[in-house]
Amino acid sequence: MVTRNTPWPAGTPCWVDLSVDDIDKAVAFYGGLLGWEFQRGGPEMGGYSLALKNGAHVAGIGPKMMPDMPTAWTTYVATDDLDATVAKITAAGGTILSPAMDVMTLGRMAIATDPAGAVFGLWQSGDHTGFGVANEDSTVTWNENMSRDYEANRKFYGDVFGYRYDEVPNDTMKYATLNLRHGTVGGIGELPANLPPEIKAHWMLFFAVPNIESAMAKLPGLGGRITQPLLDTPYGRMAVATDDQGAAFTLVQPPPTA
């Protein structure tokens, strides 16, 4: 378990939020699946709601900024200087989708894509510093970038955030951990060639659960479904799912020694 009430180190995935058409449906789904409670946002925040576990912030759920946006989770990477990071993204071949903006006194944000097209966010903390708790049951425990241009994305994220990489042996795809001076903060990998072409480059987030079969069994009743079946790995038991509005995420039951 990791708890924090100060800004996360630059380069660390520090927050996730879900953009949806129906916030009430999303609150019911994730409350039912992960047991989250919610601090509902007012009109000044467009209804943006904070998910809580034992009073600590674990995720956000908000309205789509544009009607044609996909329903999806976004991973936000911490930065100490949003404007400088935005400049690095464009210099390294990325694209800024939503320019730097102030979010009241909470912080500053921007939305970007990497050269392969995966969307991610940037967050410079103000009053809101990101995750209050992570790496425990019902919270985010991992974030990874997956694309069909592994080498180019490694260079991009290294140039922007200063990541160092440790290769992870894998028989089916290239994969490495994202490392900063304070430790490992995520992963980066190559989408397997056998996946259908409609699966585009993306950032995937993982929710830890104590019993993955139990979590999977809840999905049909909540309107979700499994899209990639249960897989046993040295890093835990995993299954990719979508919620009742189509947003993808991974459930993982970490090994006892994780």
URNORCOR-V313515 format. One record per pair of residues at least 12 apart in sequence whose C-alpha atoms are under 8 Angstrom apart, sorted by the first residue. I is the first residue (numbers start at 1). GAP is how many residues later the second one is. Records with the same first field share a line. If there is no record, write none. Layout:
I = GAP / GAP
This chain:
1 = 132 / 133 / 134 / 135
2 = 131 / 132 / 133 / 134
3 = 128 / 129 / 130 / 131
4 = 127 / 128 / 129
5 = 124 / 127
6 = 123
7 = 71 / 118 / 122 / 123
8 = 70 / 121 / 122
9 = 69 / 70 / 71
10 = 67 / 68 / 69 / 70 / 151
11 = 66 / 67 / 68 / 150 / 151 / 152 / 169
12 = 65 / 66 / 173 / 174
13 = 62 / 63 / 64 / 65 / 130 / 172 / 173
14 = 61 / 62 / 63 / 64 / 109 / 115 / 116 / 117
15 = 43 / 44 / 60 / 61 / 62 / 115 / 116
16 = 42 / 43 / 44 / 57 / 58 / 59 / 60
17 = 42 / 43 / 44 / 45 / 56 / 57 / 58
18 = 42 / 43 / 44 / 53 / 54 / 55 / 56 / 229
19 = 42 / 43 / 44 / 45 / 46 / 51 / 52 / 53 / 54 / 55
20 = 41 / 42 / 43 / 44 / 51 / 52 / 225
21 = 42 / 43 / 46 / 50
22 = 41
23 = 24 / 38 / 39 / 40
25 = 219
26 = 35 / 218 / 219
27 = 34
29 = 193 / 194 / 214 / 215
32 = 186 / 190
33 = 182 / 185 / 186 / 189
34 = 104 / 175
35 = 18 / 103
36 = 15 / 16 / 17 / 102
37 = 14 / 15 / 16
38 = 12 / 13 / 14
39 = 12 / 13
46 = 16 / 17
47 = 15 / 16
48 = 12 / 13 / 14 / 15
49 = 12 / 13
53 = 80 / 85 / 86
56 = 75 / 76 / 77
57 = 73 / 74 / 75 / 76
58 = 72 / 73 / 74 / 75 / 76 / 81 / 82
59 = 72
71 = 174 / 175 / 176
72 = 174 / 175 / 176
73 = 132 / 174 / 175 / 176
74 = 45 / 46 / 47 / 129
75 = 45 / 46 / 68 / 128 / 129 / 130
76 = 44 / 45 / 46 / 47
77 = 43 / 44 / 45 / 46
78 = 44 / 45 / 46 / 47
79 = 43 / 44 / 45 / 46
80 = 44 / 45
81 = 43
82 = 18 / 26 / 27 / 28 / 40 / 41 / 42
83 = 17
85 = 75
86 = 14 / 24
88 = 71 / 72
89 = 23 / 25 / 67 / 71
92 = 64 / 67 / 68
93 = 21 / 22 / 63
94 = 18 / 19 / 20 / 21 / 62
95 = 17 / 18 / 19 / 20
96 = 14 / 15 / 16 / 17
97 = 13 / 14 / 15 / 16
98 = 12 / 13 / 14
99 = 12
105 = 21 / 22
106 = 19 / 20 / 21 / 22 / 23
107 = 16 / 17 / 18 / 19 / 20 / 21 / 22
108 = 15 / 16 / 17 / 18
109 = 12 / 13 / 14 / 15
110 = 12 / 13
114 = 39 / 42
115 = 37 / 38 / 41
116 = 31 / 32 / 33 / 37 / 85
117 = 83 / 84 / 85
118 = 27 / 28 / 29 / 82 / 83 / 84 / 85
119 = 83 / 84
120 = 83
135 = 73
136 = 72 / 73
137 = 70 / 71 / 72 / 73
138 = 69 / 70 / 71
139 = 68 / 69
140 = 65 / 66 / 67 / 68
141 = 64 / 65 / 66 / 67
142 = 43 / 44 / 45 / 63 / 64 / 65
143 = 42 / 43 / 44 / 60 / 61 / 62 / 63
144 = 42 / 43 / 44 / 45 / 59 / 60 / 61
145 = 42 / 43 / 44 / 56 / 57 / 58 / 59
146 = 42 / 43 / 44 / 45 / 55 / 56 / 57 / 58
147 = 42 / 43 / 44 / 53 / 54 / 55
148 = 42 / 43 / 44 / 53
149 = 41
150 = 24 / 38 / 39 / 40
154 = 34
162 = 18
163 = 15 / 16 / 17
164 = 14 / 15 / 16
165 = 12 / 13 / 14
166 = 12 / 13
172 = 20
173 = 16 / 17 / 18 / 19
174 = 15 / 16
175 = 12 / 13 / 14 / 15
176 = 12 / 13
204 = 44 / 45 / 46
205 = 44 / 45
206 = 43 / 44 / 45 / 46
207 = 42 / 43 / 44 / 45
208 = 43 / 44 / 45 / 46
209 = 42 / 43 / 44 / 45
210 = 43 / 44
211 = 42
212 = 25 / 26 / 39 / 40 / 41
215 = 36
219 = 24
222 = 21 / 22
223 = 20 / 21
224 = 17 / 18 / 19 / 20 / 22
225 = 16 / 17 / 18 / 19
226 = 13 / 14 / 15 / 16
227 = 12 / 13 / 14 / 15
228 = 12 / 13
234 = 21
235 = 19 / 20 / 23
236 = 16 / 17 / 18 / 19
237 = 15 / 16 / 17 / 18
238 = 12 / 13 / 14 / 15
239 = 12 / 13
